[in-house]
Amino acid sequence: MAQVLEFKLPDLGEGLTEAEIVRWLVDVGDVVAIDQPVVEVETAKAMVEVPCPYGGVVTARFGEEGTELPVGSPLLTVAVGSAEDTAGPGASGPASASARTSDADTDGDGDSGSAGETSGNVLVGYGTGAPAARRRRVRPTAFTASASSAAPARGPAPEGAPHIAAAAASASAPVSARVRDTEDRGPVAVVSPLVRRLARQHGLDLRHIAGSGRDGLILRTDVESAIRSTEQENSAAASLDARPAPDAVGPVAGERIALRGVRGAVADKLSRSRHEIPDATCWVDADATELMAARAAMNGTGATGATPKISVLALLARICTAALARFPELNSTVDTEAREIVRLPGVHLGFAAQTERGLVVPVVRDAHTRNAESISAEIGSLTEAARAGRLTPAQLTGGTFTLNNYGVFGVDGSTPIINHPEAAMLGVGRIVAKPWVHEGELAVRQVVQLSLTFDHRVCDGGTAGGFLRYVADCVEQPALLLRTL
């Protein structure tokens, strides 16, 4: 007759008295081998897989995933049968021999030990009643074969347990797949139980998350980033599901445009920025009347014909370099592998330029060493090369801060996406006449909206607000730049 043995949660060491069931590795009806991991539990110290000391068929499990169990409480029961009971009359061969050897080892009544001499459940290894030379694993295929042949000659199974032969026959194929999956799973680079709990609460598989810590260690920020990505994907999927179904089954009708070339590169970079950078945006309206007057004076009749005119974008670029000298946190990048903020020594200022081939961001090298006239000339040269499609890779890479003038499209405001791996981008809306309180009286002034999107890892809102306020002050009073000339 088969014997149903109860396996209890063993002492996991280090004075731990309870553990939480994270994931069951076997189901009721599965055939398990001796010392095969059957459940993954989490303690206050770590996550461990608990092996079962018995070989046989799982007849019951105790506790759902997420349940906390004290040490010594039942985990599962296993039906273990002898060779004669399992194989039936006339059965012989390797399967029966394997079953007899397994039963003798499990019961602990071999030649050199007895059941009374076993040491009980420990974390690794179960009992010392049977010598190591006689201890063998129960092969699922052999157990299944012997149990199947014994089905007609067997009596009823113990109360509360399924028929061993039927359970083994139905569970043999999926068990081998589950065992291989357990062996291929490998360790997960997580130390903190809080990180595992957070991932489990949101249904995340830690094996699919890349760790940013030392030696690939998965940190809480990695899990939170994966949660945000999953929520965005679920939101997008929900919006798609809410759309009315098309009349005909098949691909969605419409023009399909491949994401390649400039468009593909822009898509990849913006997607990476949104995925990796926790960005925030702040904005302010500024009175640009004095800035426009200063530009008109620079480009007035006093200037010679050979002198190039200075653009508004060049003046704003010069203001940005002065602001970055005061707030160097925004002229930096984040090294995620080393978990370090790298403040960059020079300002290589990128500016967004719309061309027939798409949006490109040429870079003005060493902008912090240039005056407004030099910056204006370089912006003009790079813009012309961009429209002609003659920009080199070196002219499109290496930026440390980006200026985006979307006011040329006739819009007032926007929330720019940071040009990865930079830490900030200043957006400039159109400069338009609006009612404005000037010197205590209502007047019509030239007003512009400035918006700053910044990487919240490199600084807090106080630094970002200080930068934006300084830029707005220089727009309203260009004479402030005389301090840095």
C-alpha positions in Angstrom: 0.0 0.0 0.0 1.1 3.6 -0.6 2.1 5.6 2.4 1.2 9.4 2.6 4.0 11.3 4.2 3.7 14.9 5.4 6.6 17.3 4.7 6.8 20.3 7.1 8.4 23.7 6.7 12.0 23.0 8.0 14.1 25.2 10.2 15.8 27.7 7.8 18.5 28.7 10.2 19.6 32.0 11.7 16.8 32.0 14.3 14.1 32.5 11.7 10.7 31.3 12.8 8.5 31.9 9.7 8.6 32.2 6.0 6.3 33.4 3.2 5.4 31.2 0.3 6.6 33.0 -2.9 6.0 30.4 -5.6 5.0 26.8 -5.7 7.3 24.8 -8.0 5.0 21.7 -8.0 1.3 21.0 -8.3 -0.9 18.4 -6.8 -0.5 15.2 -8.8 3.1 15.9 -9.8 5.8 13.3 -9.3 8.7 14.6 -7.3 12.2 13.2 -6.7 14.1 13.1 -3.5 15.6 16.5 -2.7 13.8 18.1 -5.6 12.8 21.8 -4.8 9.1 22.0 -4.3 8.5 25.6 -3.1 10.2 29.0 -3.1 9.9 30.8 0.2 11.1 34.2 1.4 12.4 35.0 4.9 13.6 38.2 6.4 17.1 37.2 5.2 16.8 35.9 1.7 14.8 33.9 -0.8 15.4 30.1 -0.8 14.1 27.0 -2.6 13.1 24.3 -0.2 13.7 20.6 -1.3 11.4 17.7 -0.4 13.0 14.7 1.4 10.5 12.2 -0.2 10.0 10.8 -3.6 6.5 10.2 -4.8 3.3 11.9 -5.9 2.2 15.2 -4.4 -1.3 14.7 -2.9 -1.9 18.0 -1.2 -0.4 21.5 -0.7 -0.9 23.7 2.3 -0.9 27.5 1.8 -1.4 29.8 -1.2 1.3 32.0 -2.6 1.7 35.0 -0.3 0.8 33.0 2.8 3.1 33.2 5.8 3.8 29.9 7.6 5.6 29.2 10.9 8.5 26.7 10.9 7.1 23.2 11.5 3.7 23.7 9.8 2.8 21.3 7.0 3.9 22.3 3.5 2.7 19.3 1.4 2.0 15.6 1.5 3.6 13.0 -0.7 2.3 9.5 -1.5 5.2 7.0 -1.4 4.5 3.4 -2.4 6.6 0.2 -2.1 7.7 -1.8 -5.1 5.1 -4.6 -4.5 2.2 -2.2 -3.9 3.1 0.0 -6.8 4.0 -2.5 -9.5 1.5 -5.3 -8.5 1.9 -9.1 -8.9 4.2 -10.2 -11.6 5.8 -6.8 -12.2 9.6 -6.8 -12.4 12.4 -4.9 -14.0 14.4 -1.7 -13.3 11.3 0.3 -12.4 10.4 -2.0 -9.5 14.0 -2.2 -8.3 14.2 1.6 -8.3 11.0 1.9 -6.3 12.2 -0.7 -3.8 15.5 1.1 -3.3 13.7 4.5 -2.9 11.3 3.1 -0.3 14.1 1.5 1.7 16.0 4.8 1.7 13.0 6.9 2.5 11.9 4.7 5.4 15.4 4.6 6.8 15.5 0.8 7.5 18.5 -0.1 5.5 21.4 -2.2 6.7 23.3 0.6 8.4 20.6 2.9 9.9 17.2 3.0 11.4 14.3 5.4 11.5 15.0 6.2 15.1 18.4 7.6 14.2 17.4 10.3 11.7 18.2 13.9 12.3 15.0 15.4 11.2 14.4 18.3 8.7 17.2 20.6 8.0 17.6 23.1 5.2 20.1 21.1 3.1 19.8 17.3 3.3 17.1 15.5 5.1 17.9 12.8 7.7 20.9 10.6 8.4 19.1 7.3 8.8 20.2 5.9 5.4 23.8 5.7 4.2 24.6 7.9 1.2 25.7 4.9 -0.9 22.1 3.4 -0.9 20.3 6.7 -1.4 19.0 7.1 -4.9 16.7 9.6 -6.6 13.3 8.4 -7.8 13.2 8.9 -11.5 9.8 10.3 -12.6 9.7 8.1 -15.7 10.4 4.9 -13.8 7.8 5.7 -11.1 5.2 6.5 -13.7 5.8 3.3 -15.6 5.5 1.1 -12.5 2.5 3.0 -11.1 0.7 2.7 -14.5 1.2 -1.0 -14.6 -0.1 -1.4 -11.1 -3.3 0.4 -11.6 -5.7 -2.6 -12.2 -4.3 -4.6 -9.2 -4.3 -1.8 -6.6 -6.7 -1.1 -3.9 -8.1 2.4 -3.1 -5.7 5.1 -2.2 -5.5 6.6 1.3 -8.4 9.0 2.1 -7.8 12.5 0.7 -5.1 11.4 -1.7 -5.6 10.8 -5.5 -5.0 7.4 -7.1 -1.2 7.2 -7.5 -1.2 5.4 -10.8 -3.6 7.8 -12.4 -1.9 10.9 -10.9 1.5 9.7 -12.0 0.4 8.9 -15.5 -1.2 12.3 -16.0 1.6 14.2 -14.4 4.7 12.6 -15.9 5.1 14.8 -19.0 4.5 18.2 -17.4 6.7 17.3 -14.4 9.8 16.8 -16.5 9.2 20.1 -18.2 8.8 21.8 -14.8 12.0 20.2 -13.5 13.9 21.4 -16.5 12.4 24.9 -16.1 13.5 24.9 -12.4 17.0 23.9 -13.4 17.3 26.5 -16.1 15.9 29.3 -14.0 19.1 30.1 -12.1 19.6 32.6 -9.3 18.1 36.1 -9.4 20.5 38.9 -8.4 18.3 40.3 -5.6 19.3 40.8 -2.0 16.5 42.9 -0.5 13.2 41.0 0.3 11.5 44.4 -0.1 12.5 44.4 -3.8 11.2 40.9 -4.3 7.9 41.8 -2.5 7.5 44.9 -4.7 8.1 42.9 -7.8 5.7 40.1 -6.7 2.9 42.6 -5.8 3.0 44.0 -9.4 3.4 40.6 -11.1 6.9 41.2 -12.4 9.4 38.4 -13.2 12.8 39.5 -11.7 14.6 37.3 -14.2 13.5 39.7 -17.0 14.7 42.9 -15.2 18.3 44.2 -15.8 19.9 45.3 -12.5 21.7 48.6 -12.4 23.6 47.8 -9.2 27.1 46.3 -8.8 27.5 43.0 -10.6 24.0 43.3 -12.0 22.2 43.6 -8.6 18.6 44.4 -9.0 17.7 47.5 -7.0 14.4 49.0 -6.0 14.7 51.7 -8.6 15.0 49.0 -11.3 11.8 47.4 -10.2 10.0 50.8 -10.0 11.2 51.6 -13.5 9.8 48.3 -14.7 6.5 49.0 -13.0 6.2 52.3 -14.7 6.9 50.8 -18.1 4.4 48.0 -17.5 1.7 50.5 -16.4 2.3 52.5 -19.6 2.1 49.4 -21.7 -1.1 48.3 -20.0 -2.6 51.8 -20.5 -1.7 51.7 -24.1 -3.1 48.2 -24.5 -6.3 49.3 -22.7 -6.8 52.2 -25.0 -6.3 49.9 -28.0 -8.8 47.4 -26.6 -11.4 50.2 -26.2 -11.3 51.0 -29.9 -14.1 49.5 -32.0 -13.2 46.3 -33.7 -12.6 46.6 -37.5 -15.2 45.1 -39.8 -12.8 42.7 -41.4 -10.3 40.4 -39.6 -6.7 41.2 -40.6 -4.1 43.9 -40.5 -5.2 47.4 -39.7 -5.8 49.3 -43.0 -3.8 52.4 -43.6 -0.4 53.6 -44.8 2.5 52.0 -43.1 5.8 53.9 -42.7 8.9 52.1 -41.6 10.7 53.6 -38.6 14.1 53.8 -40.1 16.8 56.5 -40.8 16.4 59.8 -39.0 12.8 59.0 -37.9 13.9 55.6 -36.5 16.8 57.1 -34.7 14.7 59.9 -33.2 12.1 57.3 -32.1 14.7 55.1 -30.4 16.3 58.0 -28.6 13.1 59.5 -27.3 11.8 56.1 -26.2 15.0 55.5 -24.3 14.8 58.9 -22.7 11.2 58.3 -21.4 12.1 54.8 -20.2 15.3 55.7 -18.3 15.1 59.3 -17.2 12.7 60.4 -14.4 12.0 63.8 -15.9 10.0 66.8 -14.6 9.1 70.1 -16.2 8.7 73.6 -14.8 7.9 76.8 -16.8 7.5 80.5 -16.5 6.3 83.5 -18.6 8.9 86.2 -19.2 8.7 89.7 -20.7 11.1 89.6 -23.7 10.5 93.2 -24.7 14.0 94.3 -23.6 15.7 91.3 -25.2 14.1 92.1 -28.6 15.1 95.7 -28.2 18.7 94.6 -27.5 18.8 92.4 -30.5 17.4 95.1 -32.7 20.2 97.4 -31.4 22.8 94.8 -32.2 21.5 94.3 -35.7 20.8 98.0 -36.3 22.1 100.5 -38.8 25.4 100.9 -36.8 26.4 97.4 -37.7 28.5 96.9 -40.9 27.2 94.9 -43.8 29.8 92.2 -43.3 28.8 91.5 -39.7 26.3 88.7 -39.5 23.0 89.3 -37.7 22.5 87.8 -34.3 19.5 85.6 -33.9 17.2 85.3 -31.0 18.2 81.7 -30.6 21.9 82.8 -30.3 21.0 85.2 -27.5 19.1 82.5 -25.7 22.0 80.2 -26.1 24.3 82.7 -24.6 21.9 83.1 -21.7 21.9 79.3 -21.2 25.7 79.1 -21.0 25.7 81.8 -18.4 23.0 80.0 -16.4 24.8 76.6 -16.7 27.9 78.3 -15.2 25.7 79.1 -12.1 23.9 75.8 -12.1 26.4 73.1 -13.3 24.1 70.3 -12.1 22.1 70.6 -15.3 25.2 70.2 -17.5 25.8 66.6 -16.5 24.9 63.0 -17.2 24.1 59.9 -15.1 26.3 56.8 -15.2 23.7 54.2 -14.3 26.2 51.3 -14.1 28.4 53.2 -11.6 25.4 55.0 -10.0 27.2 58.3 -10.3 26.4 61.8 -11.6 29.0 63.1 -14.0 29.3 66.9 -14.1 30.8 67.8 -17.5 33.5 70.4 -17.7 32.4 72.1 -20.9 29.0 73.1 -22.5 28.4 71.6 -25.9 25.0 73.2 -26.7 22.6 71.3 -29.0 19.7 73.0 -30.7 16.7 71.3 -32.3 16.4 71.9 -36.1 13.5 70.8 -38.2 14.5 69.5 -41.7 12.8 67.7 -44.5 14.4 64.5 -43.3 13.1 65.0 -39.7 14.2 66.5 -36.5 18.0 66.8 -35.9 20.0 68.3 -33.1 23.3 69.8 -34.2 25.8 70.7 -31.5 27.7 74.0 -31.0 31.0 72.9 -29.5 32.5 74.7 -26.5 29.5 77.2 -26.4 30.7 78.4 -23.0 33.8 79.9 -24.6 31.9 81.8 -27.3 30.1 85.1 -27.4 26.7 85.8 -28.9 28.1 86.6 -32.3 30.2 83.5 -32.6 27.3 81.3 -31.4 25.0 82.9 -34.0 27.4 82.3 -36.8 27.9 78.6 -35.8 24.1 78.0 -35.4 23.6 79.5 -38.9 26.3 77.3 -40.4 25.0 74.1 -38.8 21.4 74.9 -39.7 22.3 75.3 -43.4 24.2 72.0 -43.3 21.3 70.3 -41.6 18.8 71.4 -44.3 21.2 70.3 -47.0 21.7 66.9 -45.3 25.5 67.5 -44.9 25.8 67.2 -41.1 28.5 64.7 -40.0 28.0 62.3 -37.1 30.4 64.4 -35.0 28.2 67.5 -35.5 25.2 65.6 -34.2 26.7 63.9 -31.1 28.3 64.9 -27.8 25.8 67.5 -26.7 25.5 68.3 -23.0 22.5 70.6 -23.0 19.8 71.2 -25.6 17.8 74.4 -26.6 14.5 73.8 -28.4 12.8 76.8 -30.0 9.4 75.4 -30.9 8.0 79.0 -31.0 8.9 78.9 -34.8 5.9 76.6 -35.2 3.5 79.2 -33.7 3.0 77.5 -30.3 3.4 79.0 -26.8 4.4 76.0 -24.7 5.5 72.4 -24.6 7.0 69.8 -22.3 10.3 68.8 -24.1 11.7 65.3 -23.9 15.3 65.3 -22.7 17.9 64.4 -25.4 19.3 61.3 -23.8 21.9 61.1 -22.1 21.7 64.8 -21.3 20.1 66.1 -18.1 18.0 69.0 -19.2 16.4 70.8 -22.2 15.1 74.4 -22.3 12.1 74.9 -24.5 11.2 78.4 -25.9 7.7 79.3 -27.2 6.7 82.1 -29.6 7.4 85.7 -28.6 4.0 87.4 -28.9 2.4 90.7 -27.8 0.3 90.2 -24.7 -1.1 92.3 -21.9 1.5 92.6 -19.1 1.8 94.5 -15.9 5.0 96.6 -16.4 6.1 99.1 -13.8 2.8 98.9 -12.1 0.7 99.6 -15.2 -1.0 97.4 -17.7 0.9 97.5 -21.0 1.3 95.5 -24.2 4.6 93.6 -24.0 6.5 90.9 -25.9 6.0 87.8 -23.8 7.5 84.3 -24.1 7.0 81.1 -22.2 10.1 79.2 -21.1 9.9 75.6 -20.1 12.7 73.5 -18.6 12.5 69.7 -18.5 15.2 68.2 -16.3 16.4 64.8 -15.0 15.2 64.7 -11.4 18.2 62.4 -10.5 20.8 65.1 -11.0 19.0 67.8 -9.0 15.8 68.8 -7.2 13.2 71.4 -8.1 15.0 74.2 -6.3 18.0 74.0 -8.6 15.9 73.7 -11.7 13.7 76.6 -10.6 16.8 78.7 -9.9 18.2 78.0 -13.4 14.9 78.8 -15.1 14.4 82.0 -13.0 17.9 83.2 -14.0 17.2 82.6 -17.7 13.9 84.5 -17.4 15.6 87.4 -15.6 18.2 87.7 -18.3 15.5 87.6 -20.9 13.7 90.5 -19.1 16.9 92.4 -18.4 19.7 91.4 -20.9 22.1 93.8 -19.1 22.5 91.1 -16.4 24.7 89.2 -18.9 27.3 92.0 -18.7 28.4 90.4 -15.4 29.7 87.3 -17.3 31.1 89.0 -20.5 
